[in-house]
Amino acid sequence: MLPPFDLTVPTDARYRPLAPEVAGKFAELAGCAPAAASEVRSKVDAAADTLMPAGQEITLGCSTTDQEVVFQMRCGDQTATIRQTL
C-alpha cells in the first residue's frame, strides 16, 4: 500500500490537468494495470470538469486499501469519489 497524500490544484486551465495525471500515476504505483490507470485519469478528469465551477481549487486525496485505490475530490462545497480495484 502507498502512503496517502493530498494535492491541491488550482482550477486555472494551466494547472487543472495535473489532477488526472497525478491520479493516474498514483494508480500505476499502487499496482493498477495501465488500462485501469488510464480509466482513473479519465474519471478524475470528468469529475474535475464537474467540480470546477464550485471553487478556485480542487483538492485530490489519494489513498489505497488492500483491494483498491480511492480518490476523494473536493472543490468548494462539491465532492466526488473515484474508486479503482487493484
C-alpha positions in Angstrom: 0.0 0.0 0.0 1.1 3.5 -0.7 1.0 6.3 1.9 -1.9 8.6 1.4 -1.5 12.2 0.3 -3.5 15.2 -0.8 -2.8 17.5 -3.7 -4.4 20.9 -4.2 -4.6 22.1 -7.8 -5.9 25.5 -9.0 -8.8 25.2 -11.4 -7.0 27.5 -13.8 -6.7 25.8 -17.1 -2.9 25.7 -17.0 -2.9 23.6 -13.8 -6.1 21.6 -13.9 -4.6 18.7 -16.0 -2.3 17.9 -13.0 -5.2 16.2 -11.1 -5.9 13.4 -13.5 -2.2 12.9 -14.3 -1.3 12.6 -10.6 -4.2 10.2 -10.0 -3.2 8.0 -12.9 0.4 7.8 -11.8 -0.7 7.0 -8.2 -2.9 4.2 -9.6 0.0 2.8 -11.5 2.3 3.0 -8.5 -0.3 1.3 -6.4 -0.4 -1.7 -8.8 -3.2 -0.9 -11.3 -2.8 -2.1 -14.8 -2.1 0.6 -17.4 -5.6 0.3 -18.8 -7.1 0.8 -15.3 -4.7 3.8 -14.6 -5.9 5.3 -17.8 -9.5 4.8 -16.7 -8.7 6.6 -13.4 -7.3 9.5 -15.4 -10.5 9.8 -17.4 -12.8 9.5 -14.3 -10.8 12.1 -12.4 -10.7 14.4 -15.4 -14.5 14.2 -15.8 -15.0 14.7 -12.1 -12.7 17.8 -12.2 -14.8 19.2 -15.0 -17.9 18.8 -13.0 -16.4 20.2 -9.8 -14.5 23.2 -11.3 -17.4 25.7 -11.1 -17.7 25.2 -7.4 -14.4 26.9 -6.4 -10.9 28.1 -7.1 -9.1 24.9 -6.4 -9.5 21.1 -6.4 -8.2 19.0 -3.6 -7.4 15.5 -4.6 -6.9 13.0 -1.8 -5.2 9.8 -2.9 -5.2 6.6 -0.8 -5.2 2.8 -1.0 -6.7 -0.2 0.6 -5.7 -3.8 0.2 -8.0 -4.0 -2.9 -8.4 -0.6 -4.4 -7.2 3.0 -4.9 -9.5 5.7 -3.7 -9.6 9.3 -4.9 -11.6 11.9 -2.9 -12.0 15.1 -4.7 -13.3 18.4 -3.3 -13.9 21.8 -4.8 -15.9 24.4 -2.8 -18.9 22.5 -1.4 -18.9 19.8 -4.1 -17.2 16.4 -3.7 -16.6 13.3 -5.8 -15.2 9.8 -5.0 -13.5 7.6 -7.6 -12.5 4.0 -6.8 -10.5 1.6 -8.8 -9.8 -2.0 -8.0 -6.2 -3.2 -8.0 
